[in-house]
Amino acid sequence: MAEPARADYHLTLKEWPASERPTERLLQHGPAHLSNAELLAVLLRTGTDGETVLAMAERMLAGFDGLPGLREATVSELCKGVRGLGPVKAAQLKASLELANRLAMADKMLIRIHSPADVAGLLQMQMSGLPHEQLRLVLLNSKNDVLGWPVVYTGGLRTNVVRLAEVFREPIRNAASAIILAHNHPSGDPTPSPEDVKLTEEAVVTGKLLDIDVVDHLIIGRGRWVSLRSLGLGFKKK
């Protein structure tokens, strides 16, 4: 007697019940109603032997700590880290994430910074889940409009490693009037370290030499963040 069909046998979107197919759900309800895993499933289209495409998408998100991790990973890292993912699908995924990033950048002039909370709202989702430290700069014009938020360093942010000349290259290139430093703590605890304070102090000094105001330095954790200026750390009182 043949074995009964397994419930998880359906590997392609066409084999799923219409009401459960991510593509059909997107067409009926719009992309905002789909989870991250469902949106990934629409891009991937097929799963692997014994695994649905939705399960594969969920495994990818878990393995790379969410969308920020997928965005930072290379095509090679994706292929090595996700069973069943080939270079073509990995390239398609990277292209989709880059388009999303460029769309966000295209809207950047709509953002004006009024407080540290504005910066946290801009970067927390992108940085809080990263498995490694990353230093970004929020570039501002004279009206505090955001010009961009480039990644300028990845790795342990020790002052003897971070070269401030390289950090200020992007602000100079973009004619920024001011910058806000922001980096994450992979541990999830945003408590500033002595190295964080020292980096802030040195950045402030360098910024004065270049006539670029260092407005603040945010440390982003998991669901929490701190402003070094608000804490009175790294910024001398005027």
N, C-alpha and C positions, 0 to 999 in steps of 0.2 A: 504494500500500500504506500502510495506517495505521501511524503511528510507534508503536513499543512504549511501553507505559505507563512513565512515569518512576517510579523507586523512591521519590521524595520527593513524589509527587502527593497522598498521603492527607493531607487537611487537617483532618478531623474525627476525634474519638476513635472514633466508630463505625466508621470505615473502616480502622482499624488492626487488625492481627492481635490476637486476644483476649489472647494471652500478653504482648503489648507495650503494651497500653493502660494508661496510668497509673491510671485509675479501677479497672480490674479488678485490677491489681497491688495497689492499696491495699486493695480488698475481700478479696483473698486473703492478703496478707502483713501488712497494717496500714500506717498512714502513716509509721511510723518507718523502713520499708525503702525509702521513696522519696527520691530526691534533691530538692534545692530546686527544680530545673527541672521535675521530674515533678510536684511538688505545685502549682507554678504552672500547669502544663499542665492539671491537673484543674480549676483555677479558670477558666482562659481558654477551655477546651473546643475552640476552633477556631483555626486559624492564618490565614495570609494566602495570597494567590495565589503558588504556587511555594514555599511554606515551611510545614513542619509546625508544629503547635502547640508541640511540644517544642523545635524550633529557635527559635521565637519567644520561648519562655520563657528559653532560654539566652542569647539576644540581650539580653533585658531585664536579666537578672542582670549580664551583662558591661557593659552600658551605664550602669548605675546603681551599680556597685561592690557588688553583692550585695544581700541583704535589707535591711541598714541603710539603704542608699541609696534603695531602693524605699519604705521606710517614711517617710523624710524628705521625699520628693518630693511635690509637690502633684498633684492630678488633672490640672491643665493641663500641668504639666511632664511627666507620664507620657504624655499624649496627643501632645505635641510630640516627645518623645524616642523613642517606640516606634512605628514604622511599623505601621499596621493596628490600633492600639489606640484604641478609641473611648471616650467619656466614661462610658458605662454599665459597660464592663468595668473601666475604671480605677477607678470608684467601688466596684465589687465587690471589687477587689483591695485598695483602701485600707481598706474595711470589715473584710476578713479580717485584715489586718495590725494594725488597731486592736484587734480582738478578742483577738488574740494578745498584744498589749501589755497590755491590761487584765487578761488572765489572769495574766500575769507579775506585775502589780501586786497582784492579789488574793492571790498567794502570798508577798508581800513580808515579811509578819510571820514567816514560817518561817526567814528569813535573819538570822543574828546575825554581826556582824563581829568577828573575833578578830585579824586581821592584814591588812596591805596586800594579801596574796595573795587574800584573800577578796573584796576590792573589785575587784581585777583580774579575778577569775573572774566577777564579776557584770556587769562593763561591757565587757570587752575585745572580745567578739564583736559587741556593738552599736556600738562606737566605732572599732575599729581600721581599718575600711575606709572611713570617711567621707572625702569629698573636701575637706572644709573643717573648720576648727577648731570644736570644740563644747565648751562648759563645762557639766558636770553637777555636781550636789551629791548626795552620798549622805546622806540625813537619818537621824539616829539618835536613839533615845530614851535614857533614862538607863541602860538595860541593854545598849546597843549593838545593839538590834534595828533593822532597817532599816524606816524609815517611807516611803521612796520614793527615787527617784533622778531628779528632774526636770531637764530641760534649762533652764538659766538664761541662756545666752548662746551665740550663734553668730557666728563671724567671728574676725578677728585679736584675740587676747586681750592687747591692750596695756593697761597700767594706766590710761592716760589716756582709754581708751574704756570699759572695764568699770566700771560704777557699782556700788560695793559695797553701796549702799543697796538696789539692785534684786536683787543676789545674795542678800542676807539676807532678802528678802521671803518666800521660800518657807519657810525654816527658822522664821521667826516665825509664819507662817500655820499651820504644822503642829506648832507647839510642840516643835520639835526641841531636844534638849539639846546635841547636837554635830553637826558636819558634816564630811564629807571632800570636798575638791575633787577633781575629775577632769576632765582634758581630753586631747584627742588631738593628735598631730602628724601631719598628712596625709603628710609626707615619709616616715613610718615610723620615723624616728629619735627615740626618746623622751628624748634628752639635754636637760636643762633649760636654758632660755635665761635671761639676766639678767632679762628681763621676767617669766618664770615665777616666779623667786625673789621679785621685787619684789611681784608679785600675792599670793603666799603671805604675805609679811611684812605687807602691808596688810590682808589678810583676817584674820590672827591678831589684829592690833590691834583691828579692828572687832568681831571676835567677842568679845573681852574686854569691850568696852564694852556689848555686848548680852547678856552672860552666855551666849554660845554658844561652846562649845569647838571650835576648828578642829583636828581630830585629825591630818590628813595632807593631802597634795596629790599625787595620782598623775598621771603623764603616760603615756599609752598610745600605743604605736607598733604596728608590724606584727609581731606575735609577741613583742613585748618591752614591758616597762613599767618605770617607776622610781618610787620613793617618795621625795619630797623630804625627809620627816622622817628616813628611813633614811640619806639622804645628808648630813643635817645642814644642809640648805639651807632658809632661810626661817623656821626655828623656833629661837628662842633656847633655849639650855640652861637647864633649871630648876636 
